[in-house]
Amino acid sequence: MEIVWSYKALIELTALELYQIIQLREKIFILEQNCVYLDADGKDLEAMHLSGIASDGSLAAYLRVLPPGVSYAEHSIGRVVVSETMRGRGLGVAIMREAIIRIEKDNGKVPVRISAQAHLADRYYGPLGFEPVGDIYDEDGIPHVCMLLNAVAP
């Protein structure tokens, strides 16, 4: 399976690309995970949008990269999602690696913060180099933990 990566600012997205992103995020985060929250939080305006497009043109995976000062003091990655039909193929790890490459290409090796679902912290984000910082907390009814990549030693 070949995935083509697309990395664009919101203004660069076509109407179809934006629709596919919104549809996938709502399908997974709101319907599948049963979380009622405002997905259109204003942060997409500042984000870079990383999409993994399958050979049939469908959106297989997506995340957004936020610059420092939007969610956290550090760069951050969020809204990480893999289409239900594309799961089990390593796309979650692949899109995270691609995001890290894009951040480091533009900014060097900088700290990156995520708010990870706690059950994914060790087996998914840990092997990518993220380390937990702080305690587990509730976000929209799901246990989460903040994690940092490239944390600067005090």
DOTOR-502142 format. One record per residue: x, y, z of N, C-alpha, C in turn. Coordinates in steps of 0.1 Angstrom, whole numbers, plus 5000, padded with zeros to 4 digits. Layout:
! DOTOR-502142
XYZXYZXYZ
...
***
This chain:
! DOTOR-502142
500849885000500050005000500950125000
500750214990501450334989500650454995
501350535003500750655009501550775004
500850874999501450994995501151095006
502151165011502051265022501851405016
500851475022500551605019500651695031
501451805031501651885042501352035039
500252085043499752215039499152295050
499252425048498552515057497052515053
496152555062494752555059494352625046
494952735044494552815032494952735019
495952645020496352565008495552445005
494652405015493852285013492752315003
492452214994491252234986490052204994
488852244989487652214996487452064998
487751984989487651834990488551785001
489851835001490751795012490251835026
489751955027489252005040488051915044
487151895035485951815038486351675043
487351605036487751475040488351475054
489151575057489751595070488651605081
487751695079486651715088485851595090
485551525079484751405080485451295088
486751275085487451175092487551205107
487851335110488051365125486651355132
485551395126484251375132483951235134
484151155124483851015124484550935135
485850965137486550895147486450965161
486751085162486751155175485351175181
484451215173483051245179482151115179
482051045168481150935167481850805173
482950765169483550635173483950645188
484650755192485050775206483950835215
482850875209481750925217482151045225
482851135219483251265226482551375220
481851455228481151575224482051685227
482651755217483451865219483551945206
484052065207484152155195485452125188
485252045177486452015169487052135162
486252225157486652345151487052445161
488252425167488652505179489452625175
489552665163490352775159491852755156
492352645161493752605160494152565146
493152515138493452475125493952585116
493552705120493952825112495452845113
496052805124497552815126498352695123
497652585120498252455119498752425105
499752325104500052265092499352125093
498752095081497851975081498651865073
498851755080499551635073498551525070
498451495058497451395053498151285046
497751165049498251045042497151005032
497451015019496450985009496750845003
495750755003495950624998495850624983
496250514976496250514961494950534955
493850514962492450534957491950674959
492850764965492450904967491850924981
491550824988490950845001491950885012
491450955022492250995033492450885043
493650835044494050715052494450755066
495150875067495550915080495751065080
495651125092495751275093496251315107
496951425107497251495120497451645117
497551715127497951855126499151895134
499951985129501152025136500952175139
501052205152500852345157502152405161
502352535158503652595162503552635176
504752665182504752705196503752825199
503152815211502252925215500852905211
500552805204499052785200498452695211
498952575213498452485223499352485235
500652485233501752475243502852565239
503852575248505052655246505852595235
505752465233506552385223505652365210
506352315200505552265188504652155194
503552125187502752015191502151945180
501751825182501051735172499751695178
498651705171497451665176496451615165
495251575170494251525161494751405152
495551325158496151205151495051105149
494851065136493750975133494150895121
493750765122493850675110492450625107
492150625094490850575090490650435095
489450395098489150265104489550155094
489350175081489650075071491150065069
491950155074493350155071494150115084
493550085095494250055107494849915106
495949895115496649775115497749765104
498049875098499049875087500249965091
500350005103501450095107501350235104
500150285099500050425095500150525106
499650485118499750575129501250615132
502050515133503550535135504150615123
503750575111504250635099503950785098
502650825102502350965101502951045112
503150985124503851055134505351075130
505950975125507350985120507451095109
506551095100506551205090506351345096
505451355106505351485112506551525119
507251435126508551475133509551515123
509651445111510551485101510251625096
509051655094508651785088508951895099
508651875111508951965122510451995122
511251885122512751895123513351955111
512751935099513251995087513152145087
512052195093511752335093512352405105
512552335116512952395129514152335136
514752235131515752165138515152065148
516052015157515551925167514952005179
513752025179513052105189512152025198
511752065210510851985218509451985211
508751875212507451855206506551795217
505451855220504551815230503251755224
502751645230501451595226500651565239
499351555236498451515247497951375242
498551275248498351135243497251065251
496450985244495550895251496450805259
496150795272497050725281497350575277
496350505272496550365268497550355256
497850465249498750455238500150505241
500350555253501550625257502750535255
502750415262503950325262504150255249
503050195243503250115231503250185218
502850305218502750375205503650495205
503450585214504250715214505650695220
505750605230507050585237508150535227
507850435218508850395209509250505199
508450605197508850715188509750825195
509950795208510850885216510150985225
508750975226508051065235508151015249
508251095259508351065273507251135281
506551055289505451125297505951235306
505251335308505451445317504151475324
504151465337502951495345502151365347
500951395353500051285356498951265346
498351155346497251125338496051215341
495351265331494251355333493051315324
491951365327490751335318490551445308
490451405295490051495285488951435277
487751495278486551445270486251305274
486451265287486051135291487151025288
488251065283489350965280490551005287
491250905294492450935301493550975292
494251085295495351135286496551165295
497751175288498951215295499751305285
500351415291501251495282502551425280
503051435268504351365265505251465257
506551455259507451535252508451455244
508851505232509851455224510951555224
512251515225513351605225513351705236
512951655248512851745260514251795263
514351925266515551985269515851955284
517051895287517351865301517551995309
517051995321517252125329518652145334
***
